[in-house]
């Protein structure tokens, strides 16, 4: 029940914010006009050259077409002191035997002046993950009022705190940096979780590349969002055309005509992104307590963080030996709920996706757990209930815990999302874990497949897998990150297991 589509598509929805307004007036950079009372100065983001009418990009995962992007940035007709950005992403691929498609479109309006404020935005999500629309409007006090609209639900007013710090230059930091010949930093209000994250763009040395048989000089800049921490490197011609965007080493957006960009292969991402093993894992890896050792290559140092489940030892040839262990929490460490989050409260937070404060989630959590005070026993009840009440529907998707509870079906991401929401509602700190799990599919090839499971704090941290009804996630689980973090996506296609011990 693993799936790569969810982390990839959500990561792209956020990373594509860096492309907002990406290319958009095939002209030389205009000289800054003197500001007057009738015609205030325009931001540098509008002075940078860009192709008219926006641009399309083909989206490639491991050199296979899986979607397309469209970006544009223009002055609003009839309102020359406002700037509108458009950013659309379509992700379409085979997930197992199911055709899955996600459409994410954002429009944002800013003041056109230097350091212009974000005035309004709309986020429309359709397809895989569920349908919803978010509409945000700046308030006179400097905040943002956001209304969420979903079919069959009353409109909800969602808080955005603190007030967004996003400015018009943040709509296209790459071109601003190239125009100014200086690094740029700022903020962006994320259209998926309504949190504000820092973004910085660093200029790189220009590069000579061959495009359509002609050598051209390309400006180069690398952007990093504090949310994903994935370097996004952009290449732009002197005329302001963005021709290539590298999302880490595995994913690319390539400039294409609209017709070509929208012409997609039906790629099966499940098999495309797996990590094939040199031999099967020993059966002892599935025992609890249990362990297994792997020797891997292509694992950056930032992922080699020792924990109660995983230990890393670097080898002289650059490979890394990884020891994966699984054991139940020690009885002496278990505590009663509610518990204090050892990470400061983030793992008890109700969010736009987790929704642990929603009445339906709180009510279901209480029904499952009852009067059980022992946090570990309560967590086991949640794990068992989710495992036995959700239909295993690979490719059925919902991005919100209340939607999962209502439809009662899904794959690993739905199982984990609902489990975390129910746990937090019960006062048990919890988070989703992203990584890979060992499986042997129909073709008989032993491999690691991308997967998501749950970690809960019950006096000490422990991991469980509601998809496979494991009260302790066994040692075939290899974790890389948390909460659908896009930081792990560059591992796809680069991580190799060279030995199983």
N, C-alpha and C positions, 0 to 999 in steps of 0.2 A: 504493500500500500504506500510505497514511497512515491515522492513526486518531485521533479526538478522544476516544474512549471511555476509553482507558487513563488519560491524565493527569487527566481529569475525575473518573473513578470513584475513582482512588487519592487524589486531592486531597480528595474528599468524605469518604472513609473516615477520613482524618486530621482534616479540619476538623470532622467530625461529633462528634469527641471533645469539642469545645467545647459541644456540646448535651447531653452525657451528663447524665442527670438533669434535662435541661431542664425542663420543667414537670412538676410532678408533685404540695398538700392544699388543696383549695379551702377555705381558712380564713384567718382573720386570723393575723398573725405572733404566735406564742405568746410570752409573756414568758419570759425565761431562768429556768429552774428552778434553785434552789440545788442545788449538787452535794453528794451524800452518798456514803458508801462503797458503798451498794447501788445508787445511781442517779447515776452521774457525769454531768457536764454534756454536752449535745449540741453538736456543731458548729453554727455559723451556717448551714451549708448545709442542715441539717435544720429550722432554725427559720424559714427563708424560706417564704412561702406558695407553693403550687403545686397544680395540679389532681390529684386522686386518680386512680390508674390509668394514669398516664403520658399522653402525647399523641402524635398522629400529625401528620405534615406532608407535604404534597405537595412534590416537588422539581422546580423549573422551571429549564430552561436556555433563555435568550432567550424566555421566556414560553411554552415548550412543556413539558408534563409528561414527565419522563424518569425519575421514580422517587419513592420515599417514604422517610421517616425515622420512627422511633419512639424515644422516650426516656422513661426513668422513673428515679426515685431513691427508694428506700424502706428503712426499717429491716427487717432480716431477721426473719421470723417466728420467735419463740422465741429469738432472739438480739438483744435490743434494743441491744446495744453494738456492733453491726455494721451497716454501710450497704451496700446493693447498688445499683449503677447498671446500667442496661441501655441499650444504644444499638444500633439496627439500621438499616442502610441497604440499600435495594434500588434498583439502577440498571438500567433496562430500556429498550432502544432498538434501532432498526434501525441496523446498521453495514454500509453498503452494502446487500446483499440478505440479510444474515444477522441474525436476531434474537439479540441478545446480552443476557445478564442477569448481574448480579453481586449476590450477597447477602453482606453483611458484618455480623456480629453480635458485639458485645462485652459481656461482663458483668464487672464489677469489684466487689470487696468491700473495704471500708475499715473501720478503727476509727471508731466514731461520735463519739468525743470530738473536741474542738477539735484541729486539726492531726493528726487521725488518719492512721495509715499505710495505704498500699496493702498489703493482706494477700494478695490473690490476684486472678487475672484469667483469662478465657478469651476467645480470639478464634477465631471460626469463619468461614471463607471458603468460599463455594460458587459454582460457575458459572464465568463468564468469568474467566480468570486462574488457574484450578486450584483444587482443594479441599485444604484443610488446616485443622488445629486447633492452636492454641497454648494451652498451659495453664501458667500461672505461679503459683508459690507463694513467699511470703516465707520466707527462711531465718532461723534464730535469730541469725545474724551480721549481719542487716540487708540482705542481698542478695536476689536473686530467682532461683529455679530455674525454668527454662522448658523444657517438653517440646514438641517439634513432632511431630504425628502426621499421617501421610499414608498413604492406601491403597496397599498394595504396597511400603511402605518400613518399615524398622525405625524405632522411635521414636528421636528425636534429642534430646539435652540441649543447649540453646543458652545461651551466656553472655549475661548482661546486665550490662554494665559501662559506667560506674560504677553502683552501686546506685541504683534509682529514687528520686527526691526527691518524687514525687507525693504530695499529701496530699488528704484528703477534700474540702477546700474547692475544690480544683482540678477536682472533678467538675462543678461548676456555678459558675464564677467570676462569671457575670453576676448571678445572684440574690444571691450573697454581697456583691457590690459594691453592688447596689441596697439591700439590707438595711442595710449599714453606712454607706451614703452616702459611700463612699470607693473609690478605685481599689484593685485587687487584682492581685497577681502571684504566680506559682508555676511548677509544672512538670507535664509530662505524659509518661508512657511511651507512645510511639507504638506502636499495635497492628500496624503494617505492617513496621517495621524494627527494633523493640525498642530504639530510641534514645530518650533523654530530651531534651525540648526545653522551653525557657522559654516560658511563656504569660503575657501581661499583659492586664488588662481595665481600660478607662478609661471612667468615667461621662461621658455626654453630657447636654446639657439635655433635659428631658422634652419630648415633642411631643404636640400635639393631632391626632388622626386620626379619620376617620369609619369605623366598623366596623358593618356591617349597618345603615347609615342613622343610626347614633348616634355623636355625637362623644365620644371618650374620651381620657383623658390616659394616655400610654404612657411608662413608663420606658425609657431607652435606654442602651445600653452597647456599646462596641466592643472586641472581643478580637483579639489578634494572636499567632499562634504563631511562634516563631523558625524553625520548619521551613518553613512555607508563606509567611509574610510577606504574607498576604492579609487585609485588614481584614474582620472578620466582625461586622456590626452587628445587634444583637438588640433587639426591641421587646417589652415585657412590660407587661401591665395591672396595675392596683393590686391585683387579686386573685391575681396571680402567674401568669396565663396568658401564655405566650409565643405571640405571634400572627404574627410575621414575623421571618425571619433573612435578611439580605442577605450573600451571599458575593461581595464586590466588586460590580460593576455588572451582571453577566451572569446570575448564578444566585441563586435565592431558594428558601427553604423557607417554605411558607405553612401555617398551622394549618388542618387539615381533619379531618373525621370519618374513622374508619378506612375506611369503605366508599369515601368519595370519594378519600382519599389513595391507595388501592390501585388505583383506576381510572385507567389510564394510556393516553395516546395512543401510537401506534407512530411515534415521531419518527425520521427518518433524520438522524443527527447529522453524517454526512459532508458532506452538502450544506448543512445548516443553518448550520454554523460556518465555511464557507469565506470567503475575502476575494476578492471579484470585482475584476478589474482592468479599467481603462478600455480597454486594448488588449493584444494579445499581446506577450510579451517577445521581443526580437530573438534570432535564432538564435545570435548571438555570445555570449549569456549562457551557453550550454551548452558553450562551448569552454573548454579549460584550457591556458594561462591565459586567463581571461575575466573580464568584469565587466558590471554593469548598474546603472543608477541609477533609484531609485523616489522619488517624493515622497509622503509618508504623513501622515495625521492620526490623532490618538488614540493616539500613542505616548508614554507618560510618560517623563520625563527619566531615570529610573533604568534604562531599557532602552537608553539611547543611550550605550553604552560603546564607544569606539573599540577595535578589535582589528586583528590582521593580516588579517582578512577583511572587516570592516565599519567604515565611517566614517560619521559623522553630522554634518549641518550644519543648524542651526536657521534657519528663514526668518522674516521679519518677520510673516507672517500666522499664525504658530503652527504651521505645518506643518514637516516635517523632510525634508531630502533625504538619502537613504541610498544609499551606494555599496557594492555587494556585489562582492567579488573572490574569485577562486579561482586558486590556483597550487600546484604541487608544492613540497615542502620543498627548500630549497637543498642541493645535495650536500655542501657544506662544513660544514653544521650537523648532519648526521646522525651518530648515535652508536651504539655497540654496546650490546646488552642484557646484563644487566638495567640499568635506569636508575633514578636517584633521582627521585622525584616532585617537581617544582618547587613544588607546592602543599603539601608537608609530609607526604604519605603517603596522603591521602584517596583519590587516584586509583589506588592499588594495593591498597586495602582489600578483603578478602573480606567480603561482607555477606549478610544473609538472602536477598536477591534475586540478587545478582551471583554469589556462591558460587565465587569464583575459586580457593579452596583445596580445593574438593571433588575427590576422586580422579578422578572421571570427566572433569571439566573439565581438570584438569592433564594427564591422559593424552592427551586429544584435542588439546590445545594443542601438546604435544610431537610428536604424530604430524603435525600440520599444518606446524609450523615446522621440525622437524628440528634440524639443527646451524646454521641460519642465525643469524649474530650481528648483522648489520646490523638495527637496530630497525625501520627503515622497510620494508625488504624483508620482514621477518617480519610486520609489520602488514599488508602487501599480501597475503601468503599467507592470513592469517586472513580478511581482507575477501573474497577470492575464494572461499575454501572455504565460508564462510557463505552467500554469494550464490548459489553453485551447488548447495549441499546442502540448503538449507531450501526446502521447497515454499512457494510464494507463496499463502498461504491467508488472505485478508482476513477478519478477525474471529476467527480461531483464536487463542486467547490462553493465555499461561502467564506467571506472575509470577516464576518462578525459572529460572535459567540451566540447571540440571540437567534440568528438565522440558522446556525448549526443545530441549536436546541429544537427549533421548530421543524426543520426538515429531517433531522435524525439520520443523516447519512453523510458519507464523505470518506476521504482517505486520511493519511497520517496528519495532515495539517488541520483538518476539522476535528479529529480526535484530540489532538494536542491543544488546540485553541479552546475547545469547550472544557477540557479538563482543567486548564489553567484558570479559566474564569470561575469554575465551580470551587476550586481550591481557594482562590483569593477571596471569594465571597464568604468562605468559612473561616477566614482569618489565618490561612496557611500560605506563606509566601511561596510563589511558584513562578516558573518561566518556561518557555519553550526552548528546546535544544535542537539545533540544526547540525547535521553531520551525515554519516553514511552507516549503513547496516549491511551485514552479510546476508546474501541470498543466492540461491541457485535457481535460475528461472527455467522456462521451458526448454531453452536450448542447451541446458546442462552445463553452462559455463559458470564457475564460481566467481562471484564479483561482489563489490561493494556498491550499493545503490543509495542515492540521496534520500534522506529520511528526516523525520522530525518526531521528537518525543518530549518527555516532560521531566523537569527537575523541581522537587519540592523541598522546603526547609521544614523539618519536623523536630528540630533540636540539633540536627546536622543535615547537610544536604544529601538527598537520595534521588536516584533517577528511576523512573518507571515508564513503561511503554503501553499506553492504552490501545494502540492500534492492534498489537499482538497480545494484549491482556497479560503483560508481564509485570508483576508487582515489583520486581527489580529488573531494570533493563540489563540484559545479559552482556557479556564481554564482547559480543559481536557488534556493539554500538561504538562508533568512533566519532566523538564530538569535535566540532570546530568553532561553533559560535552559538549565539542565542537570538531568539525572537525574529527569525527570518532575516538575519543580518546579511546585507549584500556583500559585506567584507569577505565572505567565504567564496563568492562566485569565481574569483580568479583561480581557485584551486581546480575548477572543472577543466579537465583535459590536460592538466599539468601534474596532478598527483599520481604517482606510480607506486605500486607495491611490488617489490622485487624479491621478497622472501617472506615465507610464513613459517614461524617456528612453533 
